[in-house]
Amino acid sequence: MSKKILIADDEQNIVISLEFLMKREGFDVLVATDGEEAVARIRKDCPDLVLLDVMMPKKSGFEVCQEIKADPALSAVRILMLTAKGRDTEVAKGLALGADAYMTKPFSTKELVEKVRSLLGA
């Protein structure tokens, strides 16, 4: 059974490229375009991994991460935060809220695929 990945990002061009990349790697892909939709999709579909943008409408990636990690039923969901903000404080905040990993944009697709595979134990 292939792993499910939720792409939560409000930038359409990033969603399209990530969706293409993850499908090419054999993953089932779901998409959310804001923080509230991301939380709803995670609760409904329980993806194995969330590629979570920090800067999103309605709820930030930090808020989504905190909410998901605080729910024992969703504790197995892995979160990889993607952001244009790569400052150490941002990274530390994401990891402190429970993110499993952090990558700054722009990132190499090769690095992203390797990180996704390592997080999923694939």
C-alpha positions, 0 to 999 in steps of 0.5 A, a space after each residue: 500500500 502506498 503512503 499518503 502525503 498531504 501537501 498543505 501550501 497556499 502557493 499553487 505553483 508549489 502545490 503543483 510541483 510537489 504533487 507531481 514530484 510525490 506522485 512520481 515517487 509513488 505516493 498518494 497525494 492529498 492537497 490543502 490550501 489553507 491551515 483550517 483545510 489542512 487540519 480537516 484533511 489530516 483528521 479525515 484522511 490521516 496521511 502518513 506525512 504532511 508537507 506543511 507550509 508555515 505561512 498560510 491563510 486561516 491557520 499558520 503551519 505552526 498552529 496546524 503542527 501544534 494542533 495535530 501533535 497535541 491530538 493523541 489520535 494523530 500522533 503518528 502523522 509525520 510533519 515536514 515543515 516547508 518555509 521560506 523563513 529559514 531563520 534559526 528561531 523559525 526552525 527551533 519553533 517548528 521543531 519545538 511544536 513537534 515538527 519531525 523535520 524542517 526544510 527551507 524554500 527553495 529546496 532541491 527536489 532530490 533532498 526533499 524526496 530523500 527527507 520524505 523517504 527517511 521520515 516514512 522509513 521507506 
